[in-house]
Amino acid sequence: METKGFIFDYGGTLDNNGDHWAPVIREAFATLPIPEIPLDRFCQAYVYAERLLAKERHIMPEHNFAQMMRIKAEIELNELAADGMVSPADIPAFAKQIAEYCDDRARRCTSEAIPVLEYLSQKYSLALVSNFYGNINSVLQQYGLAHFFPHVIESAVVGVRKPDPAIFRLGVEALGLKPQEVVVVGDSISKDIVPAQSLGCQTIWIKGRPWFGEKTPEHSGKSIDSISELAMLY
């Protein structure tokens, strides 16, 4: 069936060129003047922060990406400070440094995505479907992406999170298309590709660095190594 629209994931896909954010945040931690944090302890702090942010409202709709990352980093650093790995007095400065590192990465990756989105938006309807914290519109505005996405489906707003296929169904309905006419682009096979395929959507997996030690799941469908390859496919 003819392709008439695209649904993009955001985090990891458009802002990190397929990489999971955890390895990038660990790189940011490595720039701090502290001993190396053991990987298992870093992962525990990362997961703790993610779960806390899912339960409690720390991030506001007006927060941009750097502000959001600073809040996340502060939670992670406070968790590590409980074990004496970080001095509480250093947390504000360290969180700022981590946030700036991640913001620089996101700026470079979204800059690469912009010409691709510009090209696709001239031919297809676009929508964004993202597990996010309620501030995705502020982040899209910050990086100059908002005008590409007249339809934004954000988990914190609609009350449905990936990998529930229902959140992708909302994206398909917003586009006013049949699932078979929509291509879903995402960096996670389990959270993006599999649920989208279950609805009958076409899919493209953007390959990048996964969560630490995670084995690549079985994948049926198209895959790319960089967001820029989309312009060559369509």
Buried (B, 14 or more C-beta within 10 A) or exposed (E): EEBBBBBBBBBBBBBBBBBBBBBBBBEBBEEBEBEEBEEEEBBBBBEBBBEBBEEEEBBEEEBBBBBBBBBBBBBBBBBBBEEEBBEEEBBEEBBBBBBBBBBEBBBEBBEBBBEBBEEBBEEBBBBBBBBBBBBBBBBBEBBBBBEBBEBBBBBBBBEBBBBEBEBBBBBBEBBEBBBBBBBBBBBBBEBBBBBBBEBEBBBBBBBBBBEBEEEEEEBEBBBBEBBEBBEEEB
